[in-house]
Amino acid sequence: MKKKGLSIFSISATYIGTVVGAGFASGQEVLQFFAYHGAKGFAGLITATIMFIVYGYIILILGLKLNASSYYEVIIKAVGPILGKVVDWIVIFFLFGALTAMIAGSGAIFKEQYGLPTALGSAAMAIISVFTVLTGIAGVISAISFVVPLLLLSVFTISILTIFYSPDITVISSVSISVNAAVKNFLISGIVYASYNLIMSVAILAPLGKQAKDKKKLKWGALLGGTGLGIGAALILSALLTNMPQAAHYQIPMLFIAGRFSGSLKLIYSFILIAEIYTTAVGNLYGFSARLTNAGTIKYKAYTIVTGGIALIASRFGFSKLVHYLYPIAGYAGIVMLIGLTFSLIKKKNYV
C-alpha cells in the first residue's frame, strides 16, 4: 500500500519546532538579533520571515526530488560537490554547536526558574534528547509536532498580555542599544538570523521533504511554517521592547516577562520552553548523527550517545555567550548555502 505522507500541519509544525528552540522561544535570540535595534528590528524580522518561507520551501522540495535521507544530497545539489563539502562541514559544526546551546539553555532555565544546578538541567536535556533520537526520524517528527502548538499558544498569550498591559506602548520606538547586538546592522541581522536557523533546520527539512511525498503540501507547509515563525518572533520582539532594558539582563528574557504577570504563568512557560528547547535539540542531534552514519545502525546509536555527552560538556560555556558568538558565525557561513539555493531556484523553475 502506498503511504499517504505527512500532513501540512506536520510539515509546518516540524519546521517551526526545529527552529523555535534556537530561534526565539527563550527571547535571547530575538534580543540579540532584533530587540537591540529597537523598532528597526521589525524590518530585519520581516526580511527573515520572507527568507524562512522561500528557502524553507526550496530545501523541502529538493529533499522530495532527490529522495534525500539526509541534508547532504540537498547541499551538494545546491552548491556543487566542491563547495558543497565546505558547506557540509559548516552545517555539521553548527548542528553540534546549536545542540550545545540548547543543552546550555535548559541548564539556564533550571537555574533561573527553579533554583536548581545548571548541570542538572543540562544533563536532563542531553539524556532525553539522546533517547528520542535513538528512535529515528519518526520519533523526532512526532515529538516536535506535539509540542509546537503549546509553545505558540504560550508565546502569543504572554506577548499579547505584555503589549496590552504595557503602560506606554510608544516606548518601542525609543529603544535602541545596537552596540550590544550580535550583528550591528538591522537588515543584515535579519539575513544572518534566518541563515543560521536555516542552516540548522536543513538537517530536518531535507529528509522531511522525502517523507511528505507531495509538492503542494510542501508549499503550504513552508508558507505556514515560515509565517508562524515570523509572527511568533514579532510578538516576542514586541514584548521585549516594552520591557527594555530590564529584559536584557536575563539569559532567558521571556521567563522574566512571564513572571511580571504571575508566578504560575512563568512556571507554565518554563515547562513549555524546556519542551521547545528539546524539540530543537533532538532535531540537531538527529541531523548530526544521520549525516555521519546511516540511521538505525549500531554506529548511529553510538554516535548519538557520544555526541550527546560531548555537547553536555561543551554546554558549560554558557547559553547567552553561545547565542552571541556562535549563531552569527553560523549565519554568515550559511549565506553561502542560501546563495547556492537561490541559483538552484533560478535554474529549476518547476519548483513552484
C-alpha positions as CSV (number, residue, x, y, z in Angstrom):
1,M,0.0,0.0,0.0
2,K,1.3,3.4,-0.9
3,K,2.0,5.7,2.1
4,K,0.0,8.9,2.2
5,G,2.8,11.0,3.5
6,L,2.9,13.8,6.1
7,S,0.1,16.4,6.5
8,I,0.5,20.1,6.0
9,F,0.2,20.6,9.8
10,S,3.0,18.0,10.4
11,I,5.3,19.8,7.9
12,S,4.7,23.3,9.2
13,A,4.8,22.2,12.9
14,T,8.1,20.3,12.4
15,Y,9.6,23.3,10.6
16,I,8.6,25.6,13.4
17,G,9.7,23.2,16.1
18,T,13.1,22.7,14.6
19,V,13.7,26.4,14.5
20,V,11.9,27.8,17.6
21,G,14.2,26.5,20.3
22,A,17.2,28.1,18.8
23,G,15.2,30.8,17.0
24,F,13.1,32.7,19.5
25,A,11.5,30.7,22.3
26,S,13.8,31.9,25.1
27,G,13.8,35.5,23.9
28,Q,17.6,35.7,24.0
29,E,17.9,35.1,20.2
30,V,15.3,37.8,19.4
31,L,17.0,40.2,21.9
32,Q,20.5,39.7,20.3
33,F,19.4,40.0,16.6
34,F,16.4,42.4,16.7
35,A,15.4,44.0,20.1
36,Y,18.7,45.7,20.5
37,H,18.0,47.5,17.2
38,G,14.7,48.9,18.6
39,A,11.8,49.4,16.1
40,K,14.2,48.8,13.2
41,G,14.3,45.2,14.4
42,F,10.9,44.7,12.8
43,A,12.3,45.4,9.4
44,G,15.0,42.9,9.9
45,L,12.4,40.4,11.1
46,I,10.2,40.8,8.0
47,T,13.3,40.1,5.9
48,A,14.0,36.9,7.9
49,T,10.3,35.8,7.6
50,I,10.4,36.0,3.8
51,M,13.6,34.0,3.8
52,F,12.1,31.4,6.1
53,I,9.2,30.9,3.6
54,V,11.2,30.9,0.4
55,Y,14.3,28.9,1.4
56,G,12.3,26.5,3.6
57,Y,10.3,25.5,0.6
58,I,13.4,25.2,-1.6
59,I,15.0,22.8,0.9
60,L,11.8,20.8,1.3
61,I,11.2,20.4,-2.5
62,L,14.9,19.4,-3.1
63,G,14.5,16.8,-0.4
64,L,11.5,15.4,-2.2
65,K,13.0,15.5,-5.7
66,L,16.3,14.0,-4.5
67,N,14.6,11.5,-2.2
68,A,17.1,12.7,0.4
69,S,17.7,10.7,3.6
70,S,20.0,13.5,4.9
71,Y,20.7,17.1,4.1
72,Y,23.9,16.2,2.3
73,E,22.2,15.5,-1.0
74,V,20.5,18.8,-0.9
75,I,23.7,20.7,-0.1
76,I,25.6,19.1,-3.0
77,K,22.8,19.7,-5.4
78,A,22.6,23.4,-4.4
79,V,26.2,24.4,-4.3
80,G,28.1,21.7,-6.2
81,P,30.5,18.9,-5.0
82,I,33.5,21.1,-4.0
83,L,31.8,24.0,-2.2
84,G,29.2,21.6,-1.0
85,K,31.7,19.8,1.1
86,V,32.7,23.1,2.8
87,V,29.1,23.9,3.5
88,D,28.5,20.4,4.7
89,W,31.2,20.8,7.4
90,I,29.7,24.2,8.4
91,V,26.4,22.5,8.9
92,I,27.9,19.6,10.8
93,F,29.7,22.1,13.1
94,F,26.7,24.2,13.7
95,L,24.4,21.3,14.3
96,F,26.7,20.3,17.2
97,G,27.0,23.9,18.3
98,A,23.3,24.5,18.4
99,L,22.7,21.3,20.2
100,T,25.3,22.5,22.8
101,A,23.4,25.8,23.1
102,M,20.1,24.0,23.6
103,I,21.6,21.9,26.4
104,A,23.1,25.1,27.9
105,G,19.7,26.8,27.6
106,S,18.0,24.1,29.6
107,G,20.6,24.5,32.3
108,A,19.9,28.2,32.4
109,I,16.2,27.6,32.9
110,F,16.8,25.2,35.7
111,K,19.0,27.8,37.5
112,E,16.9,31.0,36.8
113,Q,13.5,29.4,37.3
114,Y,13.8,26.5,39.7
115,G,17.0,27.4,41.6
116,L,18.5,24.1,40.7
117,P,22.0,23.4,39.5
118,T,22.7,24.3,35.9
119,A,24.4,21.0,35.3
120,L,21.2,19.1,36.3
121,G,19.1,20.8,33.7
122,S,21.8,20.4,31.0
123,A,22.2,16.7,31.8
124,A,18.5,16.0,31.7
125,M,18.2,17.7,28.3
126,A,21.1,15.7,26.9
127,I,19.8,12.4,28.1
128,I,16.2,12.8,26.9
129,S,17.4,14.1,23.5
130,V,19.7,11.1,23.1
131,F,16.9,8.7,23.9
132,T,14.5,10.3,21.4
133,V,17.0,10.4,18.6
134,L,17.7,6.7,19.0
135,T,14.1,6.1,17.8
136,G,14.9,7.7,14.4
137,I,13.2,10.4,12.3
138,A,9.6,9.2,13.0
139,G,10.1,9.8,16.8
140,V,11.7,13.2,16.1
141,I,8.8,14.4,14.0
142,S,6.2,13.1,16.5
143,A,7.9,14.8,19.4
144,I,8.2,18.1,17.6
145,S,4.6,18.2,16.2
146,F,3.1,17.6,19.7
147,V,4.9,20.5,21.4
148,V,4.7,23.3,18.8
149,P,1.0,24.3,19.3
150,L,1.6,24.6,23.1
151,L,4.6,26.8,22.6
152,L,2.9,29.1,20.0
153,L,-0.1,29.5,22.3
154,S,2.1,30.4,25.3
155,V,4.1,32.9,23.2
156,F,1.0,34.6,21.9
157,T,-0.5,34.7,25.3
158,I,2.5,36.3,27.1
159,S,3.3,38.7,24.3
160,I,-0.2,39.9,23.9
161,L,-0.6,40.4,27.6
162,T,2.6,42.3,27.7
163,I,1.6,44.6,24.8
164,F,-2.0,45.1,26.1
165,Y,-0.9,45.9,29.7
166,S,2.1,48.0,28.8
167,P,1.8,51.4,30.4
168,D,3.3,53.1,27.3
169,I,3.5,51.1,24.1
170,T,5.2,54.0,22.3
171,V,8.4,53.1,24.3
172,I,9.1,50.6,21.4
173,S,10.1,53.5,19.1
174,S,12.7,54.9,21.6
175,V,14.6,51.6,22.3
176,S,18.0,51.2,20.5
177,I,21.1,49.6,22.0
178,S,22.5,48.3,18.7
179,V,26.1,48.4,20.2
180,N,25.1,45.2,22.1
181,A,23.5,43.5,19.1
182,A,25.1,40.3,17.7
183,V,25.0,41.9,14.2
184,K,25.3,45.7,14.1
185,N,23.1,46.4,11.0
186,F,19.4,45.6,11.5
187,L,18.8,44.4,7.9
188,I,21.9,42.2,7.8
189,S,20.9,41.0,11.2
190,G,17.6,39.7,9.7
191,I,19.5,37.9,7.0
192,V,22.0,36.3,9.4
193,Y,19.2,35.3,11.8
194,A,17.4,33.5,9.0
195,S,20.6,32.0,7.7
196,Y,21.7,30.4,11.0
197,N,18.2,29.0,11.6
198,L,18.0,27.6,8.0
199,I,21.5,26.0,8.1
200,M,20.3,24.3,11.3
201,S,16.8,23.3,10.0
202,V,18.1,21.9,6.7
203,A,19.1,18.8,8.6
204,I,15.4,18.0,9.3
205,L,13.7,19.8,6.3
206,A,15.6,17.8,3.7
207,P,14.5,14.3,4.9
208,L,11.1,15.8,5.7
209,G,10.6,16.6,2.0
210,K,11.1,13.0,1.2
211,Q,8.6,11.9,3.9
212,A,5.9,14.3,2.7
213,K,5.7,12.9,-0.9
214,D,3.5,15.9,-2.1
215,K,4.8,19.2,-3.6
216,K,1.6,21.1,-2.8
217,K,1.8,20.1,0.9
218,L,5.4,21.2,1.0
219,K,4.5,24.6,-0.4
220,W,1.8,25.2,2.2
221,G,3.9,23.7,4.9
222,A,6.7,26.1,4.2
223,L,4.3,29.1,3.9
224,L,2.6,28.3,7.2
225,G,5.8,27.3,9.0
226,G,7.7,30.4,7.9
227,T,4.8,32.7,8.6
228,G,4.3,31.1,12.0
229,L,8.0,31.7,12.8
230,G,7.8,35.3,11.8
231,I,4.6,36.1,13.8
232,G,5.9,34.3,16.9
233,A,9.2,36.2,16.7
234,A,7.4,39.5,16.1
235,L,5.3,39.0,19.2
236,I,8.3,38.2,21.3
237,L,10.1,41.3,19.9
238,S,7.2,43.5,20.9
239,A,7.2,42.0,24.4
240,L,11.0,42.5,24.7
241,L,10.9,46.1,23.5
242,T,8.2,47.1,26.1
243,N,10.4,45.6,28.8
244,M,13.8,47.0,27.9
245,P,16.4,47.4,29.3
246,Q,15.4,45.1,32.2
247,A,14.8,42.1,29.9
248,A,18.4,42.4,28.6
249,H,19.8,41.4,32.0
250,Y,18.4,37.8,31.8
251,Q,19.7,34.8,29.9
252,I,16.0,33.7,29.4
253,P,14.2,37.1,28.9
254,M,10.8,35.5,28.2
255,L,10.8,33.9,31.7
256,F,11.4,37.4,33.2
257,I,8.5,38.8,31.2
258,A,6.1,35.9,32.1
259,G,7.0,36.4,35.7
260,R,5.7,40.0,35.6
261,F,2.2,38.7,35.3
262,S,2.2,35.8,37.7
263,G,4.4,33.1,39.1
264,S,2.1,30.4,37.7
265,L,2.4,31.8,34.2
266,K,6.2,31.9,34.5
267,L,6.2,28.3,35.7
268,I,4.0,27.1,32.9
269,Y,6.1,28.9,30.3
270,S,9.3,27.4,31.7
271,F,7.9,23.9,31.2
272,I,6.8,24.7,27.6
273,L,10.1,26.4,26.9
274,I,12.0,23.4,28.0
275,A,9.9,21.3,25.7
276,E,10.7,23.6,22.8
277,I,14.4,23.6,23.5
278,Y,14.0,19.8,23.5
279,T,12.4,19.8,20.0
280,T,15.3,21.8,18.6
281,A,17.9,19.7,20.4
282,V,16.6,16.4,19.0
283,G,16.4,17.9,15.5
284,N,20.0,19.0,15.7
285,L,21.2,15.7,17.2
286,Y,19.3,13.6,14.7
287,G,20.7,15.7,11.8
288,F,24.2,15.4,13.1
289,S,24.1,11.7,13.6
290,A,22.2,10.9,10.4
291,R,24.8,12.8,8.4
292,L,27.8,10.9,9.8
293,T,26.2,7.4,9.5
294,N,23.1,5.6,8.5
295,A,20.2,6.0,10.9
296,G,19.2,2.9,12.8
297,T,22.6,1.2,12.7
298,I,24.8,0.4,15.7
299,K,27.2,3.1,14.7
300,Y,24.3,5.7,14.5
301,K,23.4,4.8,18.1
302,A,27.0,5.1,19.3
303,Y,27.5,8.4,17.5
304,T,24.2,9.7,19.1
305,I,25.2,8.8,22.6
306,V,28.8,10.1,22.3
307,T,27.7,13.4,20.7
308,G,25.2,14.0,23.4
309,G,27.9,13.5,26.0
310,I,30.4,15.8,24.3
311,A,27.7,18.5,23.8
312,L,26.9,18.3,27.5
313,I,30.5,19.1,28.4
314,A,30.7,21.9,25.9
315,S,27.5,23.5,27.2
316,R,29.4,24.8,30.2
317,F,30.4,27.8,28.0
318,G,27.0,29.3,28.7
319,F,23.8,30.0,26.8
320,S,23.9,33.7,26.2
321,K,27.6,33.6,25.1
322,L,26.8,30.7,22.6
323,V,24.0,32.8,21.1
324,H,26.1,35.9,20.8
325,Y,29.2,34.4,19.3
326,L,28.2,31.1,17.7
327,Y,25.0,32.0,15.9
328,P,26.3,34.9,13.9
329,I,29.3,32.9,12.7
330,A,27.0,30.1,11.5
331,G,24.7,32.7,10.0
332,Y,27.4,34.3,7.9
333,A,28.7,30.9,6.8
334,G,25.1,29.8,6.0
335,I,24.8,32.6,3.4
336,V,26.9,30.5,1.1
337,M,24.3,27.8,1.2
338,L,21.5,30.3,0.6
339,I,23.3,31.7,-2.4
340,G,23.5,28.2,-3.8
341,L,19.9,27.5,-3.1
342,T,19.0,30.8,-4.9
343,F,20.8,29.7,-8.1
344,S,19.2,26.3,-7.8
345,L,15.7,28.0,-7.7
346,I,16.5,30.1,-10.7
347,K,17.7,27.1,-12.7
348,K,14.8,24.9,-11.7
349,K,11.6,26.9,-12.3
350,N,9.5,23.8,-11.8
351,Y,9.9,24.2,-8.0
352,V,6.8,26.4,-7.9
